[in-house]
Amino acid sequence: MSNGAELAEAAEYTMNGGDGTYSYYKNSSFQRAATEVAKVTIEEAIMEKLDIKRFSPAPTTFQIADLGCSVGPNTFVAVQNILEAVQRKYITQGLSSQMPDFLVLFNDHASNDFNTLFASLPPDRQYYAAGVPGSFHGRLFPEASLHVVHSAHALPWLQKLPEELLDANSPAYNKGRVYYTSAPGQVLDAYAAQFAKDAVMFLSARGKEVVSSGIMVLLMPGRASGIAHSGVLSDVMFDLLGLCLMDMAKEGKTSEALVDSFNVPVYVPSPEEMTAIIERNGCFSIERMDLAPFDKKTDGLTAAHACMLHVRAGVEGLIGKHFGSEIVDELFDRLLKKAKESSDRLSLAFLHGCQLFVVLKRK
């Protein structure tokens, strides 16, 4: 079990590996739906904004990077969408004879389950594939080597937690909670500041790696203006997770000290926050920024089980490391029960829920 101190340091957050019941491979349908919705946006961005005639010299190898790829299968859908759009761009511009080879660079932390990722590569793929381990908050690729960068649902994961969340003398001390949803404003501010710092690091690194006029597409949960964080689906689930942990602490199945020293390292930004961060960095122009709604017909009671499995696939590793693996099954059983009891809240979160699509072009 953890004493909580290392949670304030830069860490590797990876999804559950393998292809079992609680794996990310089996429990990422919400992300898959967002990828499908983004297909048209990506195709339009490449057809309208990717000026392949400006690449000099003309690339013999066109390099696509997917950052925070996890274990699949969503990454394969995303890169195939990108590849087909780029091929179409070459054809429509009369450059079929210059069609390059394609190299897809799959990136995630070194502890990611790359074995599952590469074992499930599409056998009929039209690209070469390579894995690039490491944090995308720093440099990963040679200068001016990437033509299209894609990242889905990874940027909201913080590089590290704000230290003040664990400081009992700080107004941002997050005692009795594991997230910012129902916390004092100082806790939310600390999360937002850390996200902004991390995002600027991400953009600065990509600013060196993406070729001039190259395209970057970012997908992530987003929060519309006027919607409180308590109305965001992931925020609701993490809030419920904290309540379950506190219930278990009161029953002596874990300790309140362990709860106090644990925080979920995820932040959901608004378009206004993302715009300010991108403009402050200055490497990219914003070509498009849209909020696309979730399926408004989703019933909260029906969705409770899927929501629990998605949360488990994402944070089980962190929970087990911090609290001990012996509490994991009971914790997520409790989370399912609490999610069902909060079905009205989940339904409202789906109603207000949004995916943020950002298309950037390297200046």
C-alpha positions as CSV (number, residue, x, y, z in Angstrom):
1,M,0.0,0.0,0.0
2,S,1.0,3.6,-0.6
3,N,1.7,6.4,1.9
4,G,0.4,8.8,-0.7
5,A,3.6,10.8,-1.1
6,E,4.5,9.3,-4.5
7,L,1.1,10.4,-5.9
8,A,2.3,13.9,-6.0
9,E,5.2,12.9,-8.2
10,A,5.1,12.4,-12.0
11,A,3.6,8.9,-12.4
12,E,2.6,6.4,-15.1
13,Y,-1.1,6.0,-15.3
14,T,-2.1,3.1,-17.5
15,M,-5.4,1.4,-18.3
16,N,-6.0,-2.2,-17.3
17,G,-4.1,-4.4,-19.8
18,G,-5.0,-7.7,-21.4
19,D,-8.4,-8.5,-22.8
20,G,-10.2,-9.8,-19.7
21,T,-13.5,-8.8,-18.1
22,Y,-12.1,-5.6,-16.5
23,S,-9.6,-4.7,-19.3
24,Y,-9.6,-1.4,-21.1
25,Y,-9.8,-3.4,-24.3
26,K,-13.2,-4.7,-23.3
27,N,-14.4,-1.5,-21.5
28,S,-13.8,1.5,-23.7
29,S,-17.0,1.6,-25.7
30,F,-17.6,5.3,-24.7
31,Q,-14.2,6.2,-26.1
32,R,-15.0,4.1,-29.2
33,A,-18.2,6.0,-29.8
34,A,-16.4,9.3,-29.5
35,T,-13.8,8.1,-32.1
36,E,-16.6,7.2,-34.5
37,V,-18.2,10.6,-34.1
38,A,-14.8,12.2,-34.6
39,K,-14.2,10.4,-37.9
40,V,-16.0,13.1,-40.0
41,T,-14.2,15.9,-38.1
42,I,-10.8,14.3,-38.7
43,E,-11.6,13.7,-42.4
44,E,-12.7,17.3,-42.8
45,A,-9.6,18.6,-41.0
46,I,-7.2,16.7,-43.2
47,M,-9.0,17.5,-46.4
48,E,-9.3,21.2,-45.6
49,K,-6.3,22.0,-43.4
50,L,-3.5,19.5,-44.2
51,D,-1.5,21.1,-47.0
52,I,0.6,18.2,-48.2
53,K,2.1,20.4,-51.0
54,R,3.8,22.5,-48.4
55,F,5.8,19.6,-47.1
56,S,9.3,20.1,-48.4
57,P,10.8,17.8,-49.4
58,A,7.8,15.6,-50.2
59,P,7.8,12.9,-47.5
60,T,8.6,9.3,-48.6
61,T,7.4,8.2,-45.1
62,F,4.3,9.9,-43.7
63,Q,4.4,9.7,-39.9
64,I,1.3,9.5,-37.8
65,A,1.5,9.4,-34.0
66,D,-1.3,8.3,-31.6
67,L,-0.4,9.6,-28.1
68,G,-1.8,7.7,-25.1
69,C,-2.9,4.8,-27.4
70,S,-3.5,2.3,-24.5
71,V,-4.1,-1.3,-25.7
72,G,-6.6,-0.9,-28.5
73,P,-8.9,-1.5,-30.3
74,N,-9.9,2.2,-30.5
75,T,-6.4,3.4,-31.5
76,F,-6.6,1.2,-34.6
77,V,-9.9,2.7,-35.7
78,A,-8.6,6.2,-35.2
79,V,-5.3,5.7,-37.2
80,Q,-7.2,4.0,-40.0
81,N,-9.5,6.9,-40.3
82,I,-6.5,9.3,-40.5
83,L,-4.7,7.1,-43.0
84,E,-7.7,6.8,-45.3
85,A,-8.2,10.6,-45.2
86,V,-4.6,11.3,-46.0
87,Q,-4.7,8.8,-48.9
88,R,-7.8,10.5,-50.2
89,K,-6.1,13.9,-49.9
90,Y,-3.1,12.7,-52.1
91,I,-5.5,11.3,-54.7
92,T,-7.8,14.4,-54.9
93,Q,-4.7,16.6,-55.3
94,G,-3.4,14.5,-58.2
95,L,-0.5,13.3,-56.2
96,S,-1.2,9.5,-56.3
97,S,2.3,8.9,-57.7
98,Q,3.8,10.6,-54.6
99,M,1.8,8.4,-52.2
100,P,4.3,7.8,-49.3
101,D,4.7,4.8,-47.0
102,F,2.9,5.3,-43.7
103,L,4.4,4.8,-40.3
104,V,2.2,4.8,-37.2
105,L,3.9,5.5,-33.9
106,F,1.9,4.2,-31.0
107,N,2.8,5.9,-27.8
108,D,1.9,5.3,-24.1
109,H,3.8,4.9,-20.8
110,A,6.4,2.2,-20.7
111,S,4.1,0.2,-18.3
112,N,1.4,0.1,-20.9
113,D,0.4,-3.4,-22.2
114,F,2.1,-3.1,-25.6
115,N,2.0,-6.9,-25.9
116,T,-1.8,-6.8,-26.1
117,L,-1.6,-3.8,-28.4
118,F,0.7,-5.3,-31.0
119,A,-0.9,-8.8,-30.7
120,S,-4.2,-7.3,-31.9
121,L,-2.8,-5.1,-34.7
122,P,-5.1,-5.4,-37.8
123,P,-3.5,-8.0,-40.1
124,D,-4.5,-6.1,-43.2
125,R,-3.2,-2.7,-42.1
126,Q,-1.7,-0.4,-44.7
127,Y,1.0,1.0,-42.5
128,Y,4.2,0.1,-40.6
129,A,3.9,0.1,-36.8
130,A,6.2,1.0,-34.0
131,G,5.8,1.5,-30.3
132,V,7.2,4.6,-28.5
133,P,7.2,4.3,-24.7
134,G,7.3,7.5,-22.6
135,S,5.3,10.4,-21.2
136,F,3.9,12.7,-23.9
137,H,4.5,15.6,-21.5
138,G,8.0,15.6,-22.8
139,R,9.8,15.1,-26.2
140,L,9.2,11.7,-27.8
141,F,10.1,12.1,-31.5
142,P,12.8,13.8,-33.6
143,E,12.3,17.4,-34.5
144,A,9.8,18.1,-37.4
145,S,9.1,14.4,-37.9
146,L,5.3,14.1,-37.4
147,H,2.7,15.0,-40.0
148,V,-0.5,14.1,-38.1
149,V,-0.8,13.7,-34.3
150,H,-3.9,12.1,-32.7
151,S,-4.7,11.8,-29.0
152,A,-8.0,10.6,-27.6
153,H,-9.0,10.7,-23.9
154,A,-5.4,10.9,-22.7
155,L,-4.7,14.6,-22.2
156,P,-7.0,15.0,-19.2
157,W,-4.7,12.6,-17.2
158,L,-2.5,14.9,-15.2
159,Q,1.3,14.4,-15.3
160,K,1.2,14.6,-11.5
161,L,-1.2,15.7,-8.8
162,P,-0.9,19.2,-7.3
163,E,1.1,18.8,-4.1
164,E,-1.2,21.1,-2.1
165,L,-4.0,18.4,-2.3
166,L,-2.0,16.4,0.2
167,D,-0.9,19.3,2.4
168,A,-3.0,19.4,5.5
169,N,-2.0,23.1,6.0
170,S,-3.2,24.1,2.5
171,P,-6.7,25.4,1.7
172,A,-6.6,22.9,-1.2
173,Y,-6.2,19.9,1.1
174,N,-8.7,17.5,-0.2
175,K,-9.6,15.7,3.0
176,G,-12.3,13.0,2.8
177,R,-12.6,13.2,-1.0
178,V,-10.7,11.8,-4.0
179,Y,-11.7,14.3,-6.6
180,Y,-12.7,18.0,-7.1
181,T,-16.4,17.5,-7.9
182,S,-17.8,18.4,-4.5
183,A,-14.6,19.9,-3.1
184,P,-13.9,23.6,-2.2
185,G,-12.9,25.9,-5.0
186,Q,-9.3,25.8,-4.0
187,V,-9.1,22.1,-4.9
188,L,-10.7,22.7,-8.3
189,D,-8.3,25.6,-8.9
190,A,-5.3,23.4,-8.1
191,Y,-6.5,20.8,-10.5
192,A,-7.1,23.4,-13.3
193,A,-3.7,25.0,-12.8
194,Q,-2.0,21.6,-13.0
195,F,-3.9,20.7,-16.1
196,A,-2.9,24.0,-17.8
197,K,0.7,23.5,-16.9
198,D,0.7,19.9,-18.2
199,A,-1.1,20.9,-21.4
200,V,1.4,23.7,-22.1
201,M,4.2,21.1,-21.7
202,F,2.4,18.8,-24.1
203,L,1.9,21.5,-26.7
204,S,5.5,22.7,-26.4
205,A,6.9,19.2,-27.1
206,R,4.6,18.7,-30.0
207,G,5.5,22.1,-31.3
208,K,9.1,20.8,-31.9
209,E,8.0,17.4,-33.3
210,V,5.2,18.4,-35.7
211,V,6.2,19.6,-39.2
212,S,5.1,23.1,-40.3
213,S,1.5,22.9,-41.4
214,G,1.1,19.5,-39.7
215,I,-2.2,18.7,-38.0
216,M,-3.0,17.6,-34.5
217,V,-6.4,16.3,-33.4
218,L,-7.3,16.1,-29.7
219,L,-10.4,14.3,-28.3
220,M,-11.3,14.4,-24.7
221,P,-14.3,14.8,-22.3
222,G,-15.3,18.4,-22.3
223,R,-17.4,20.7,-20.2
224,A,-19.7,23.3,-21.8
225,S,-19.8,26.8,-20.4
226,G,-22.4,27.1,-17.7
227,I,-22.3,23.4,-16.8
228,A,-20.8,22.7,-13.4
229,H,-18.2,20.0,-13.0
230,S,-20.9,18.0,-11.0
231,G,-22.7,17.6,-14.3
232,V,-19.8,15.9,-16.1
233,L,-20.2,12.1,-16.4
234,S,-16.6,11.2,-15.4
235,D,-16.7,13.7,-12.5
236,V,-19.9,12.2,-11.2
237,M,-18.4,8.7,-11.2
238,F,-15.2,9.8,-9.5
239,D,-17.3,11.6,-6.9
240,L,-19.2,8.4,-6.2
241,L,-16.0,6.5,-6.1
242,G,-14.8,8.8,-3.3
243,L,-18.0,8.3,-1.4
244,C,-17.6,4.5,-1.6
245,L,-14.0,4.7,-0.3
246,M,-15.2,6.9,2.6
247,D,-17.9,4.4,3.5
248,M,-15.3,1.6,3.5
249,A,-13.0,3.7,5.7
250,K,-15.8,4.3,8.2
251,E,-16.4,0.6,8.3
252,G,-12.7,-0.1,8.9
253,K,-12.1,-1.7,5.6
254,T,-9.5,0.9,4.7
255,S,-8.3,4.0,6.5
256,E,-9.4,7.6,6.2
257,A,-5.7,8.6,6.0
258,L,-5.4,6.6,2.8
259,V,-8.5,8.2,1.4
260,D,-7.1,11.7,2.3
261,S,-3.9,10.9,0.5
262,F,-5.5,9.6,-2.7
263,N,-6.8,11.8,-5.6
264,V,-7.9,10.8,-9.1
265,P,-5.4,12.5,-11.5
266,V,-7.9,13.6,-14.2
267,Y,-9.3,17.0,-15.1
268,V,-12.1,17.9,-17.6
269,P,-11.5,21.2,-19.3
270,S,-13.9,23.7,-21.0
271,P,-13.3,25.0,-24.6
272,E,-12.4,28.4,-23.1
273,E,-9.7,26.8,-20.9
274,M,-8.3,24.9,-23.9
275,T,-8.3,28.0,-26.1
276,A,-6.4,30.1,-23.5
277,I,-3.8,27.3,-23.1
278,I,-3.2,26.9,-26.8
279,E,-3.0,30.6,-27.4
280,R,-0.5,31.0,-24.5
281,N,1.7,28.2,-26.0
282,G,1.6,29.9,-29.4
283,C,2.9,26.9,-31.5
284,F,-0.5,26.0,-33.1
285,S,-3.4,27.8,-34.6
286,I,-6.9,26.6,-33.6
287,E,-8.6,25.4,-36.8
288,R,-11.6,23.9,-35.1
289,M,-13.0,23.4,-31.6
290,D,-16.3,21.7,-31.1
291,L,-18.3,20.2,-28.3
292,A,-20.3,17.1,-29.4
293,P,-23.0,15.8,-27.1
294,F,-23.3,12.3,-25.8
295,D,-26.2,10.1,-26.7
296,K,-29.1,12.0,-25.0
297,K,-31.2,8.8,-24.9
298,T,-28.9,7.0,-22.5
299,D,-30.7,5.8,-19.4
300,G,-28.7,6.3,-16.2
301,L,-29.9,3.0,-14.6
302,T,-28.9,1.0,-17.7
303,A,-25.6,2.9,-18.0
304,A,-24.5,2.4,-14.4
305,H,-22.9,-1.0,-15.0
306,A,-21.0,0.3,-18.1
307,C,-19.9,3.4,-16.3
308,M,-18.6,1.3,-13.4
309,L,-16.6,-1.0,-15.7
310,H,-15.1,2.0,-17.5
311,V,-14.0,3.6,-14.3
312,R,-12.5,0.2,-13.1
313,A,-10.6,-0.2,-16.4
314,G,-9.1,3.2,-15.9
315,V,-8.2,3.5,-12.2
316,E,-8.1,-0.1,-10.8
317,G,-4.3,-0.1,-11.0
318,L,-4.1,3.2,-9.0
319,I,-6.6,1.9,-6.5
320,G,-4.8,-1.4,-6.0
321,K,-1.4,0.3,-5.6
322,H,-2.6,2.8,-3.1
323,F,-5.2,0.9,-1.0
324,G,-4.2,-2.7,-1.7
325,S,-5.7,-5.1,-4.2
326,E,-7.9,-6.8,-1.5
327,I,-10.4,-4.0,-1.5
328,V,-10.8,-3.7,-5.3
329,D,-13.7,-6.1,-5.9
330,E,-15.8,-4.8,-3.0
331,L,-15.1,-1.2,-3.9
332,F,-16.4,-1.6,-7.5
333,D,-19.4,-3.6,-6.3
334,R,-20.2,-0.7,-4.1
335,L,-19.6,1.8,-6.9
336,L,-22.1,-0.1,-9.1
337,K,-24.7,0.0,-6.4
338,K,-24.1,3.7,-5.8
339,A,-24.2,4.4,-9.5
340,K,-27.6,2.7,-9.8
341,E,-28.9,4.7,-6.8
342,S,-27.7,7.8,-8.6
343,S,-29.2,6.9,-11.9
344,D,-31.0,10.3,-12.2
345,R,-27.7,12.1,-11.7
346,L,-26.1,9.9,-14.4
347,S,-28.9,10.5,-16.8
348,L,-28.5,14.2,-16.4
349,A,-24.7,13.9,-16.9
350,F,-25.3,12.1,-20.2
351,L,-27.8,14.8,-21.2
352,H,-25.2,17.5,-20.5
353,G,-22.2,15.4,-21.4
354,C,-19.9,16.5,-24.2
355,Q,-16.8,15.4,-26.1
356,L,-14.4,18.1,-26.9
357,F,-12.8,17.9,-30.4
358,V,-9.8,20.2,-31.1
359,V,-8.1,20.5,-34.4
360,L,-4.7,22.4,-34.4
361,K,-2.3,23.3,-37.1
362,R,1.4,23.8,-36.6
363,K,2.3,27.4,-37.5
